[in-house]
Structure formats: structure tokens, C-alpha cells
Amino acid sequence: MRHKEKSVLKVYRWKGTNALGRPISGKCLAVNQSEVRERLKLQKVRIQKLTSYKISWLKRQLESVKPKDITVLTRQLATILATGIPLVQALKLVNDNNKKSEMVSLLHSVTKKIESGLPLSQALASSRHFDALYIDLITTGEETGRLDQVFTRIANYREKSERLKAKVIKAMIYPSMVLLTALVVSWVILTMVIPEFEDMFQSFGAELPGFTQRVLSLSSYAREHGIALFLCPIVALLLTKLGCKYYYPYRFQLSRLSLRLPLIGSVVSKAAIAKFSRTMATSIAAGIPILAGLKSAAKTTNHCYYQAAISRVYKETAAGMPLYVAMRHSNTFPEMPLQMIMIGEETGRLDEMLHKIATLYETEIDETVDNLGKIIEPAIIIFLSLIVGSLVIAIYLPVFNLMNVIG
């Protein structure tokens, strides 16, 4: 496995002299000293002193390369190369118009490696920003001499994957907002509103209704253990994150559980199948063998349960089993895409069928997310009404009882 370079941005302050021998100084963001020296050499600056400093977390986040930046870069290179401009010139052209420091460093490093004689695929392979699928597709483009077409194919694939991810996130935000709103409203009523009525209830000197007593006990508990109740979900989230990162069985079971969640589960499942189909279609259309495509699909999926299923499919396909049969044996994929893949294998149009599956599931996700908003909005109103209504009833029940006694 090729070693992936870990780029860490730093601030470099320098002092030196210009072409006229006059003293000058400045600072720049870069990932290593050699890059700074090369940049200043082009400006005819002779360095006398060079010092590096760590930058703040926020600055690093703003200047770091995100997956969307790689997608934009891919689209830019596809457009420029299609005009006939040579690769090195295209990279320099993109770099000259780039504002992110880490991207500037990345493109500078890639350009330098290509100029030293390395092919583009090897120049990109050492960076953590380019996955195995990206490198495999670029290698295919180099072999066929159609890098512009390959960059276009990669850009299309990444743009559709990013849109799909955004839709899944949008679908998960709705239920989260419902739960958060309900918790905040309940907390305010329990800790601020109900205590105002507690003294008044005690002055009645009569036994309170059972429901009111339970609400008062809950209010008292919330005030006494407020910090613990606040910290519990935070600790639970941290433990979940650590468990997912370091303990595979936990991550696997959690990903499996996510498929059973009401409303969201179907979106997560369809998104995983769409991503798998889109990855396989892009790989096969570029001339990459099915086994290499399956390996890339397993690596690019973010869902642990589907990742394990694709790995099983890979093993059975490598043993000589047709793709659709191996997928059926995994007990993970619905019958409809299996039938389409079977037809694609038999007719030699597998990439076409996989593209259609991906498009079909992406359309279904669109419709589900749109409908989810229509379902959640009234659900929020009903849910909050039940919570607030119950607490209000608990507050006024003793008042109504007292009025009946007086009457």
C-alpha cells in the first residue's frame, strides 16, 4: 500500500533579501519548508531566516482541503483539459487562481512530481485526498489517453454523491429538530414554570392529584440533577463516537440499527445502494474490472453494514459467481436492483443498468425527503402540543379541584 502523505499547514515567517539586495520579510501558509523555499526562489528572494509556527484550529479548518474542493478541482481540470491545454499547464492555471493554502500546497506538490517524470496517478496516490477509485480511474485515463473524459466522469460521480449525502443529512435533521425542540420546551416548563406554582399548591393544604404530584417530582428531579441530565447525552454521544471509531462490532451493530429507524432507515438504505450502484457504474464504464470496482465501492461507502455486504459480494464474485447471484446471497439488496443487474450482466450493459439503479434510488430519496418535511411539520405541532398540554393540565388540575370544593 502506498504511503499517504499527511499535510499539516503551518505559518512560515521569513526574512531575506530581494533581487536588488534589499532586506524584506513576510509570512505564508505552507505544509513544509521546501515548498516555501521554492515559492520564494521564484520571487528571487534569498532566504536568511525561516521559522515555522502552528496555526489555530479554526484557521486550519478554513484553509484545509475538503472533499467538495477536490470535486471542484476535478471539474476545473476536466473543463481545461477538454480545450487541449497540457496537464502541467492546467494544474498551474488552477493553482494560480486558488485561495486555499493547503490546496495550493497540494497542487504545487502534484505539479512538481509530474515535472520530475511521475505519471499523474502516482503523483495523486501519495495524497490522502484521493481515494482508490479516483486513482484507478485516472490510471485508466492515462492508459487510454483520455484524461479529460475521465476527469468529467469523476466530477459527475462526485457531484452526484455529494448531492446524495446532503439529502440524507437533510432527512436526518428533521427528526433531530423535533426531539431537540421538545426537550427544550419541556425543560423550560419543568425548571422555570412549574416551580412558580409549587408554593401556591402547598398553600392549598389539600392532597394534590396524582398526575400533578408526579409532574412536581419530575420538576424537582430536573432542578436537582440538571447538570447530570445535561451531561448525559453529551457523554453518550462521545462514547458512541469513540465506539464507532475504535470498536468495529459496535459500529457494525449501530449501522445495522440505523436501517431499522422509522422514516430515516429507508433513506439510509437507499442512499447506500445508490452510492454502491453509482461507484460500480462509473468504474465499469471507465473500463475498470468488476472486482476492482467492488473493492472501490466497499472502500467508498460510509455505511459499515453495507461495506461488510459488499466485501462478501467481492469474495463470491472473485470465486467465479455472477455479480447478481453474489449480491442476492448477501441478503442485503432488494430484488428490483438484483433483477436489473442480472439483465445488465446478460446483455453486456451492466454499467447502464447500474446508472439507472442509482438514478432511480436518488429520485426516491428526493421524494422521501420532500414528503418527510410535510409529515414532520404537523408531527412537531402535535408532539409539542401533547407535552405542553400535559404539563399545563398538571398545573391547573389542583386549581380546578379547589374551585369544585369551594363551589
SULHUUR-V279068 format. One record per residue. N is the residue number from 0. D_FIRST is the distance of its C-alpha to the first C-alpha in Angstrom with 1 decimal. Layout:
n-><N & N>
d_first-><D_FIRST & D_FIRST>
//
This chain:
n-><0 & 1 & 2 & 3 & 4 & 5 & 6 & 7 & 8 & 9 & 10 & 11 & 12 & 13 & 14 & 15 & 16 & 17 & 18 & 19 & 20 & 21 & 22 & 23 & 24 & 25 & 26 & 27 & 28 & 29 & 30 & 31 & 32 & 33 & 34 & 35 & 36 & 37 & 38 & 39 & 40 & 41 & 42 & 43 & 44 & 45 & 46 & 47 & 48 & 49 & 50 & 51 & 52 & 53 & 54 & 55 & 56 & 57 & 58 & 59 & 60 & 61 & 62 & 63 & 64 & 65 & 66 & 67 & 68 & 69 & 70 & 71 & 72 & 73 & 74 & 75 & 76 & 77 & 78 & 79 & 80 & 81 & 82 & 83 & 84 & 85 & 86 & 87 & 88 & 89 & 90 & 91 & 92 & 93 & 94 & 95 & 96 & 97 & 98 & 99 & 100 & 101 & 102 & 103 & 104 & 105 & 106 & 107 & 108 & 109 & 110 & 111 & 112 & 113 & 114 & 115 & 116 & 117 & 118 & 119 & 120 & 121 & 122 & 123 & 124 & 125 & 126 & 127 & 128 & 129 & 130 & 131 & 132 & 133 & 134 & 135 & 136 & 137 & 138 & 139 & 140 & 141 & 142 & 143 & 144 & 145 & 146 & 147 & 148 & 149 & 150 & 151 & 152 & 153 & 154 & 155 & 156 & 157 & 158 & 159 & 160 & 161 & 162 & 163 & 164 & 165 & 166 & 167 & 168 & 169 & 170 & 171 & 172 & 173 & 174 & 175 & 176 & 177 & 178 & 179 & 180 & 181 & 182 & 183 & 184 & 185 & 186 & 187 & 188 & 189 & 190 & 191 & 192 & 193 & 194 & 195 & 196 & 197 & 198 & 199 & 200 & 201 & 202 & 203 & 204 & 205 & 206 & 207 & 208 & 209 & 210 & 211 & 212 & 213 & 214 & 215 & 216 & 217 & 218 & 219 & 220 & 221 & 222 & 223 & 224 & 225 & 226 & 227 & 228 & 229 & 230 & 231 & 232 & 233 & 234 & 235 & 236 & 237 & 238 & 239 & 240 & 241 & 242 & 243 & 244 & 245 & 246 & 247 & 248 & 249 & 250 & 251 & 252 & 253 & 254 & 255 & 256 & 257 & 258 & 259 & 260 & 261 & 262 & 263 & 264 & 265 & 266 & 267 & 268 & 269 & 270 & 271 & 272 & 273 & 274 & 275 & 276 & 277 & 278 & 279 & 280 & 281 & 282 & 283 & 284 & 285 & 286 & 287 & 288 & 289 & 290 & 291 & 292 & 293 & 294 & 295 & 296 & 297 & 298 & 299 & 300 & 301 & 302 & 303 & 304 & 305 & 306 & 307 & 308 & 309 & 310 & 311 & 312 & 313 & 314 & 315 & 316 & 317 & 318 & 319 & 320 & 321 & 322 & 323 & 324 & 325 & 326 & 327 & 328 & 329 & 330 & 331 & 332 & 333 & 334 & 335 & 336 & 337 & 338 & 339 & 340 & 341 & 342 & 343 & 344 & 345 & 346 & 347 & 348 & 349 & 350 & 351 & 352 & 353 & 354 & 355 & 356 & 357 & 358 & 359 & 360 & 361 & 362 & 363 & 364 & 365 & 366 & 367 & 368 & 369 & 370 & 371 & 372 & 373 & 374 & 375 & 376 & 377 & 378 & 379 & 380 & 381 & 382 & 383 & 384 & 385 & 386 & 387 & 388 & 389 & 390 & 391 & 392 & 393 & 394 & 395 & 396 & 397 & 398 & 399 & 400 & 401 & 402 & 403 & 404 & 405 & 406>
d_first-><0.0 & 3.8 & 6.4 & 8.9 & 12.4 & 15.0 & 18.3 & 21.5 & 24.7 & 27.6 & 31.1 & 31.9 & 35.6 & 36.8 & 40.1 & 41.0 & 43.3 & 43.5 & 44.6 & 48.2 & 47.5 & 48.2 & 46.3 & 44.0 & 41.5 & 39.2 & 36.0 & 32.8 & 29.7 & 26.4 & 23.0 & 23.7 & 26.6 & 25.6 & 25.7 & 29.1 & 30.4 & 29.4 & 31.1 & 34.2 & 34.3 & 34.7 & 37.5 & 39.1 & 38.9 & 38.9 & 37.3 & 39.3 & 37.7 & 34.4 & 33.7 & 31.0 & 31.8 & 30.0 & 30.9 & 32.1 & 30.1 & 32.1 & 31.6 & 27.8 & 27.9 & 30.1 & 28.1 & 24.6 & 22.7 & 23.2 & 21.8 & 25.3 & 25.0 & 21.9 & 24.1 & 27.0 & 25.0 & 23.9 & 27.5 & 28.8 & 26.6 & 27.6 & 31.3 & 31.2 & 29.4 & 31.9 & 34.7 & 33.4 & 32.3 & 29.5 & 26.0 & 26.2 & 29.7 & 28.6 & 25.9 & 28.6 & 31.2 & 29.1 & 28.3 & 32.0 & 33.0 & 30.4 & 31.7 & 28.7 & 27.6 & 23.9 & 23.8 & 25.8 & 23.3 & 20.3 & 22.3 & 23.5 & 20.0 & 18.9 & 22.3 & 22.1 & 18.8 & 20.4 & 23.6 & 21.9 & 20.9 & 17.4 & 17.4 & 17.3 & 14.1 & 12.2 & 14.5 & 13.8 & 10.0 & 10.1 & 12.6 & 12.4 & 15.4 & 13.8 & 12.2 & 10.6 & 14.2 & 15.3 & 12.8 & 13.7 & 17.4 & 17.4 & 16.0 & 18.9 & 21.3 & 20.5 & 21.2 & 24.4 & 25.5 & 26.2 & 24.0 & 26.9 & 27.1 & 23.4 & 23.7 & 26.9 & 25.2 & 22.4 & 25.2 & 27.3 & 24.7 & 23.8 & 27.5 & 28.4 & 25.7 & 27.0 & 30.6 & 29.8 & 28.3 & 31.4 & 33.7 & 32.1 & 32.5 & 36.0 & 36.9 & 35.8 & 37.8 & 41.1 & 41.3 & 40.0 & 42.8 & 45.4 & 44.5 & 44.3 & 47.7 & 49.3 & 48.2 & 49.4 & 52.8 & 53.3 & 52.5 & 55.0 & 57.7 & 57.2 & 57.1 & 59.4 & 61.7 & 62.6 & 63.5 & 66.2 & 67.9 & 67.6 & 70.7 & 72.7 & 72.0 & 73.1 & 76.4 & 77.2 & 77.9 & 77.2 & 74.4 & 71.5 & 70.1 & 67.2 & 64.7 & 65.6 & 65.4 & 61.8 & 60.8 & 62.4 & 60.6 & 57.3 & 58.2 & 59.1 & 55.8 & 53.8 & 55.7 & 55.4 & 51.7 & 50.6 & 47.9 & 46.4 & 46.5 & 44.8 & 42.0 & 41.3 & 39.5 & 37.5 & 36.5 & 35.7 & 33.4 & 31.6 & 31.3 & 30.1 & 27.4 & 26.3 & 26.5 & 24.3 & 21.6 & 21.6 & 23.3 & 21.9 & 25.2 & 27.1 & 24.8 & 25.1 & 28.9 & 29.3 & 27.5 & 29.7 & 32.8 & 32.1 & 32.8 & 36.3 & 37.5 & 40.5 & 40.1 & 36.6 & 35.0 & 35.7 & 34.2 & 31.0 & 30.8 & 31.7 & 29.2 & 26.3 & 27.6 & 28.2 & 24.6 & 23.3 & 25.8 & 25.2 & 21.4 & 22.1 & 25.0 & 23.2 & 20.3 & 23.0 & 25.3 & 22.8 & 22.4 & 19.0 & 19.4 & 20.4 & 17.6 & 14.9 & 17.4 & 17.7 & 14.1 & 14.3 & 17.6 & 16.5 & 14.0 & 16.6 & 19.6 & 20.8 & 23.1 & 21.9 & 24.6 & 23.6 & 19.9 & 20.9 & 23.3 & 20.8 & 18.5 & 21.7 & 22.5 & 19.2 & 20.0 & 23.6 & 22.9 & 20.6 & 23.5 & 25.8 & 27.4 & 28.4 & 26.6 & 29.7 & 30.5 & 27.2 & 27.6 & 31.1 & 30.2 & 28.0 & 31.3 & 29.7 & 30.6 & 34.3 & 36.3 & 36.8 & 33.2 & 32.9 & 36.0 & 34.8 & 31.4 & 33.5 & 35.7 & 32.8 & 31.3 & 34.8 & 35.8 & 32.5 & 32.4 & 29.6 & 28.1 & 31.7 & 32.2 & 29.1 & 30.1 & 33.5 & 32.2 & 30.3 & 33.4 & 35.7 & 33.9 & 33.5 & 37.3 & 38.0 & 36.1 & 38.1 & 41.3 & 40.4 & 39.6 & 42.9 & 44.9 & 43.3 & 44.9 & 48.3 & 48.0 & 46.8 & 49.5 & 52.5 & 50.6 & 50.2 & 54.0 & 54.9 & 52.6 & 53.8 & 57.4 & 57.2 & 55.8 & 58.2 & 61.1 & 60.7 & 60.8 & 63.7 & 65.6 & 65.0 & 66.5 & 69.6 & 70.4 & 72.5 & 74.3 & 75.3 & 76.4 & 78.5 & 80.1 & 81.1 & 82.7 & 84.6 & 85.6>
//
